Amino acid sequence: MAITASEIYSPVIDQPFDDESFTKELEGNNKEIKFEKGSKTVKVRTVVTAGAVTNHDAAEDFSTQIAGIVNVDSTINTYTLDQQKDIKQFLDRTVIATNNSITEGGKVLHAIVSEQLVPLIDAYRLGVLAAIATTNSQNTAATADGYADVLAARAFLINARLGKKMLGYVNTTTADSIRLSDHFVPYVPGLEKTLRSGDIGMLAGIKIKEVPADLLPDNVGMVVVNPTVVSAPRFLDDSKVGESAAAFGSLLLCLYMYTCVVSVPKQKGVSAILETSVSA
């Protein structure tokens, strides 16, 4: 059975995400997602357990106890991969003269994904999470004390029992406000690696990641999230390299799709710090 171009290029696309994406941890819940190639949708299972636990009363008769049984609310929600991106690149014959088009296409694709696609997806995910926090009133206004702001944003997740493995994505303004509060202790082990990856330290149980300004929405200084509540799938749906009929060389064509969802029962696992009204 012939190996398709998509099978060849999928690892080429995955590597830049592993090396350079600020939001790669948000993909950890993807094992719960079902995707069929070409369907442009994903199915995410959601379980609601409210009402499953009640007080036991041995004095109740059998029929009364049976009447108290409720069905488990387990549903499979379908979400559209609403973000679809074309990757189109012409490989001139002189460029691929010393190599074959598949290999050269892989090099070009790797650069495109690193410099264009990874930042687009990072910004999209953080934008979705910031909107969820705002919709659910899980946000706090920034003050001059960055440490106090982080504690206020953190409290939303703690009170929702979703405070484990928290991630905090901060812009430089919020990061500096935290540092200047004299409560922030940077990583010591692996300092060089953490600086390259953007992981700048642990604060009150939150792994803080300082991200470029264009990844967070305007007026959002920080997004705090429990990554286990997020489903952020991304897929190379199709790709091919073929001789161009209009010019001397080959065309590299790819269709990439992605989305980011948090089911309603888990949306309390996201909060934000808003910069719209910074006060002393």
N, C-alpha and C positions, 0 to 999 in steps of 0.2 A: 504494500500500500504506500503510495507516494506521500511524502511529507509536504504539507501545505506551507505557504509563506507565513500564515498566521502562527503556525506552530514554531517556525524558525524565529519569528520576530517577538513573540511573547516574552521570552527571557530577556531580550534586548530592551524591551520596554520596562520590565520589572526591575532591572538593576538600578536605573536612576532613582526610582521610588525608594528602594531599599537604602540607597546611599545618600539621597539629598532631600527627600520629602520630610517636612516638619510634622506632617499629620499621619505618618504611616501607622502609628499605634491605633488609629481609629479603624483600621481594617481588621482588627483582631476578632471581631464578631462575625466576620463574613462566612464562617463555617455554618452559620444558621441560615444562609441565603441559598436559594436554588435559582439557577440561571440557565436558560436554554439559548444556545447560540442562535442569533437571528430573531429572537422573540422581542428584544428591546424592553423586557420587563424582568423584574426580580420578585421572588416570593419570600416574605419574611414572616416567620411564625411569632405570634404574640400570645402570651398566656396571662390571663387576669385571674388572680386568686382571691379577690375580695369575697367575703361571705363563706369561705370554705371552712373556717374555724368558728365554732359557737360553743356556748356553755353547755355542759352535759348535765342533764337532770334525770336521775335514775327513776324518779317518781312518774315521769311521763310514760304514757302507754305507747305501744309499738307504732300505731298509726300516727301519733303526734310526732314521734321521733323521725319517722319516714318522711313526714311532710316538711321537715326542716332540711332535707337534702337538696343541694343546689348543683346544677351542672357546672362542670369545669368550663370556663370560657377560654377555649383555645382556638385561635383563628389564624389563618394564613392570609396575610394582606398582600396584595399585589401593588408594587410600585413601578412606575415607569422610569426607565433610565433617561431622565429628562435632559441630561447634558450629552450632546453628541457632537463630536469634533472630527472634521476631516483633516488628514495630514496628506499634503500633496507636495511632491518634490520631483523636479526633473533632474536626472543624472545624465549630464552630457557624456558623449562617447569618449571624449578625451579624459574625463575623470575616471571612468571605469576601465580604461585601456589596460591597466596593469593588474586588474582584479576582476572578478566576476560581479555581475550586477547585484546578486543576493548579498554578497559580503559587503560591497560598497554601500548598498542600501541600508544594511544594518548599522554601519558607522554613522550615516546621515541621520537615520531614525533615532539612534541613541542621543545625538546632539539635540535634535528637535525636542525630544521628550524631556531632556535635562533642562533646557533653557526656556521652553515654552509650556509644555503640558503639565509638568510637575507644579510650577507656581500657579497655574490656572486652577488645578484641582485642589491644591492647598487653600487658596483663597475662597473657592466655592464652598468647601467643607466648613471653614470657619465662619463664613457668612451665614450658612444655614443654621449653625449652632447658635450664633449670636441672635438671629431672628427668633429661634425657639425660646431662648432665655427671655427675650423681651416680651414675646407673646404671653408667656406664663408668669410675667412679673417677677422673674428670678434674677433681678439685677440690682445693683447698688451704684449710687453716684460716686464718682471719684472725688477724693479729698486730697489734702497735702500730705497725708500719711498713707503711703502705699501699703504698708504692712497691715494697717487697720482695714483698708479696702479689701485686701486679700482675705482676711478673716471673715469679713462680712459676706463676700461672695462664696467662700467655703462653707459657711453655715447653711446655705440652701441645700447643698448636697448631703451634709451631715444629717440634717433634720429629715431628709427624705430617705435615709438609710442607704444612700448611694455614694458614700464618702470614701470608698476604697479605690486605690490605684488612680487617684485624681491627677489630671493633667491641667496645667495652666499655660495658655498661650498669651504672651504679653507683648505689647509694642515697646519701643525704647523708652517712651515717656513713663509708662507704668513701671518698667524694669528699673529705671533710675530712681523713681519715687520709692520703690521697695528698698533699693540699696542705701539710699540716703536716710532711711528710717532706722538704720543701725541694727536691724533685726535679721538681716539676710546673711546666711552663711553659705558661701559657694562650695561646690564640689572640690575636694582635694584629690582623691584617686581618679586617675584618668582625665586630668584636667584638659590636656591637649585635645582628646577625643570629644569631650563635652563642648568645648569651644567651637569645634568644627561642625558639630551636629546641631548646635543651638541649645543644648541642654545646659542651663546655667546654674542649676541648684535645686535643692529640696527646701520647701518652705511650708511648715504646718501640714505636712503630709501631702503636699502638692508638688509634682515634678514640674518645675518652671521652665518653659522654653521661650526664649526671646526670638521673635520672628520679624522679618522685614515689614516695613510700614504698609506696603501694598497688600499684605495678606489678611489683615484684619479690616473690617468695615470702618468707614469714617465714624469717629466719636466712640469707638469701642476700644477700651484700653486693655481689656483682658477677657478671655473666655475660659471658664473652668468647666471641665467635663469628666465624667466617668466613662472611659472609652468602651466599656462593656455594653453600654446602652446604644451605641452608635452602629449603624450598618452603612458602610461606605464602600460599596462595590465599584470596581472599575474593570472594564473588559476591552480587549482588542477584539472587536467583532469580526473584522475582515481586513485583509491586506493582500496586496499583490505587487509584483514588479514585472513590467512588461515592456516590450519595445514600443517606442512612440511612433505613431504613424505620421506625425506632423514634423518631427525633428530627428536629428541623429543622436540617439541615446535611449534611455529607459525612463519610464514613469514609475515612481514609488507612490502608491495609493494605500491609505489606511483609514479605517473608520473606528474611532475609539468612543466608548460610551461609559458614563459613570453617573452616580447619584449619591445622595447622603440623606439618610432617614433616621429618625428616632421615633419609635412607636409611642403613642399617647401615654400609656401607663408609665413610661420611663423618662418622660420629658423633664421631670424634676431633677434629673441627673445632669443638668446643664445650667450654668449661671454666667453672669457677665458683670464687668465693671464698665460703666458708661462715663464718658468724659464730657458730656454736654454741659454739666454744671459743676466744675471743679471749684471747691471752696476750701478755705483754710481750716 
